[in-house]
Amino acid sequence: MFEEKKKLIYLGSDHAGFEMKEKLKEYLGEKYDLTDLGCFSEKSCDYPEIAREVGEKVLEQEGSVGIILCGSGIGMTMAVNKLKGIRGALAVNERMAEMSRRHNDANVLSLGGRETSWEDAKAIVEKFLNTDFESEEERHVRRVKKINSM
C-alpha cells in the first residue's frame, strides 16, 4: 500500500530556544519529516539569520511549515515576517496557534523558549500542526491574499 507522506517541518532556533528545539525534534521526529536548520548549540548566535533560513525553506517547499524559537519568540517572529509570503505567528497558547492556522493560514509558528513551558509548547505545536486553514471561508482567503500582497 501507499505510505502517507509526512508533513515537512523546518525547525530553527537561536541559543535561547536551542534546548526546546532539541526537545521538539525528539517529540515530533516519528510523526513528521523534520529538517533542523540550526542553531546547533547554546553558543550565542543571531536569530535573524535562522529565521530567514527557515522562512526561505518554507517558501521553497509547498505545504511545509516552520517552527522557530528564540528567548521570547518576538524577535524570530519579527524577522521571519520580513519575507514576502511568510505568515509567522507567535503563539503563547493553543487558541492563538489554532486561530493563526484557521483564519490566517500561518505557515511559521514562533515560540519563546524561555517563556513557554514544555507542556504548553507541546500543546501549542500540536494545535498548530493539526489545524487546517478555513479555505472555504471567502473572508479568510481574501484577508490572507491581502497580507501576501504587502
N, C-alpha and C positions, 0 to 999 in steps of 0.2 A: 504494500500500500504506500501511498504518498505520505511523507512526513511533513507536518505543518511547519512552515518557515517561522523561525523565532524572530521576534521584534528586535531590531538593531538599535542598541543604545550606545551613545558615545558618552563616556564619563570624563570629567576633568575637575581638578581642584587646585587650589594653591596650598601652601603649607598648613594653613589653619583648617582646611577641610580635608586634608590628607587622611587622617585616621578614619573619619566617617566614610570617605570614598572607598577605602580598603574594606570596610565592613559591608558596604553596599555591593561591592564586587563579589564577595563571598555569598551574600544573601541572594543576589539576583542571578548568579552565574549559571545555574542549571536551567533556568526558565527562559533566559534571554541570550542573545548574541551580543556580548559586551566588547567594546574597544576602549581601553584606557589611554587617554591622550596626555596624561600627566596631571600634576607633577608626581614624582616617584620617590619622594622622601619628605621629611618635615623641614628640610632646608628652605630658608626664605626664598620666595620667587614672586614674580609679578603676575597677578591674576588676569590682567587684560590679555596677555598672550595665550593663556589656556582657554579663556572664554572665546577668543577669536577662533582658535583651532577647533573647538567643539562646534561652534556655530557654523563654520565653513563646512565641516563634515556633514552636519545635519542638512545643510542646503544641497550638498552634492548627492546625498543618498536619500531619495524619496521614501517617505514612510518611516524614516528613522527619527529618533528623538535624542535630546541631550539631557544629561543631569550634571549640573555644575555646583561646586561647593567652595565657599570661602568662609571666613570667620562669621560674618553676619548674613551672607548671601546677597547683600546690597551691591557691592562692587562688581561682582560677577554678573548680576542682572543688568546693571547699567552698561557694562562693557558688551555683553552679548547682544543687547538690543540695538547696538550701533549698526549691526549687519542687516541690510535690507532682506526681508523675508523671514527673519527670525522673530518669533513672538515668545520671548522669555518671561517666565513668571516666577516671582519669589513667593513661595507658599510657606506659611507658618502653621497651617493646619490642613486637615483633609478637605474641608469645604473650599478653601482657596484653590487647592490642587484640582478639585472637581470642576469648579467654575472656570478655571483657566483653560481647561480642555473643552468643557461642554459649550461655553459661549465664545471663547476667544481662540480656540484651536491652537493653544500654546504648543510649541514644539521643543522648548527647552524649559526644564524645571531647575530652579535655583534654590539651594538650601543653605542655611547658616550652620556650619559645622560646630561652632561654639555656642550657638543659640538654640539648637534643636536637640532634644533628647533622642537617643537611639530608637526607642519605641515610637515616638512621634515621627521620626524620619521614615521608618519602615511603612507606617500607615499612610503618610503623605505620598511617598513614592508609589505605593500600590494603587492608591486612588488615582494618581496622575496617569499611570500606565494602563489602568483598566477603565478609564472613562473615555468615551468617544465624543467627538465634536458633533453638535446638533446641526448637521449639514442640511437637514430638511427645513430648518427654520431660516427663511429668507433674510430676516433681520440680522442674524448672526453672520451669515455668509457675506452680506453687504458690508457689515462693520469690519470683518476681517479683511476684505478687499481694500477697504479704506486704510486700514493700518498698513497693509502691504504696499500701498501706493505712496506712503510717506517717505 
